[in-house]
Amino acid sequence: MQLDEFSNIFKSLSEPVRLRVMYLLLERGELCVCDIVSSLEVSQSVVSRHLAYLRNAGLVSSRRQGVWIYYQLAESNDFIRQLLALFKQSGEDCVTLKGDLNRLQAEGRESSCC
C-alpha cells in the first residue's frame, strides 16, 4: 500500500457515524440502509452520505434488491482486515457501539422496513 492509501483509510474512519456503521457491518455482515438508520437513530440522509463516503473509499460495497440497497464490508487487503478486527474487538467495550448493536438486535430483521 502507498501512503495516500493509508491516509484515505484513516480519513474514512475518522468520523463517528462512519465508525458506528462499520461496527454494525462487522457484527452483522450485511444490512439495509433502513436497518442502519433505525439502529443509529440518525436520518437516512446522514447515513446515506456516510455510506457513500465509505463506498468511495472502498471499505464497503452495496447491492440492490428491489428498491432496497444492502451494504456489506468490501473485500479488502490484509491491513484493513487486521485494522477492522482490532476495531471490532476493542469496540466491544464501547457503550455507544454496543447500544447501536443492541437496538439493531432488538428490532430484528422481520420488523425492519425491508
N, C-alpha and C positions, 0 to 999 in steps of 0.2 A: 504494500500500500504506500501511496505517496502522502506527504504531509498534508496536502489540501484535502485528501480523502478523510484523514483523521479529523481534521478541522470540521469538515461538513458533518461527520457523525456526531461529534460533540456539540456542535451548534444545534443540530436536530434534536438532541436530547436535553438541551439546556432550558426547556420550558416546562413548568409543572404539569400542564394539561397533557402535553405530549408524553411525559413520563408516566402519567396515570393511564393513558391509552396503551402504551407499550406494556405496562404491567398487566393490564387486563388481557391483552393478547398473549402474553407469556403464559398466563394462568389458564386461559380458556381455548387458545388456538385460533379460533375464527369467530368473529362477531359482526353482527349487522350494526349499522350506524345507530339505529334506534336503541339497541341494547347499550351501546356506549353512552349515548345521550342520557338515558334513564339512570345508568349507574353513576355517572359523573355529576349528574344534576346540573348540567350546563346546556346552553342552547344548541340546537342542531347546527346552526351556522358556525359556532365556535368549534365544535367537534369536526365538522367537515373541513374547515380551514386547516386545523392541525393535522388531520389525516392526509390532506393533500400535501402538506409540508413533509410529512414522514414518507409518503409515497414518492415524492420527487427526490428525496434523499436516498431512496432505495431500501428503506427499512421496513416498509410494509407493502403488500400487494393487495389487489382487490379483484373481485369477480362480481359480475352482475347476475342476479337471478330474478327475473321478472322486473319489478320496479325497485327491488332492494339491492343494495350493494353491501357485500360482505368483505371484511378486511382480515388479513392474517399477516404474520411476520413473513417477510420476504426471505427467500433463500439467501444466505449471507456467507461471508467468509469466516474463518476461524476466529479472528479478532472480535468481530461483532457477536458471534455466538458466545465467546467467553465473557465478554463485557455484559451481555444480557443475562447470562447465567448468574453472574455475580450480583447484578441488579435484582434479579428475581429472589435470590437467597437473602440479600440484605433487605429487600422490600417487605419481607415477612414481619419485620419489626416496626413498620411504618403504619401509624394509625390511619392516615388518610388512604393509603393504598389498600389496607385491609377493609376499611369502610366501603370503598368502591367495590371491591370484590364481594363483600357481604351483601350489598344492595343487588348486585347482579345475580348472585345465587338465590337470594330471597325471591326475586321476581320470576326466575325460571324462564326457559325458552318459550314455554307454552303461553305465557301471559304477555310476551313482548308484541310489538306491532307487526312483526312479520312471522 
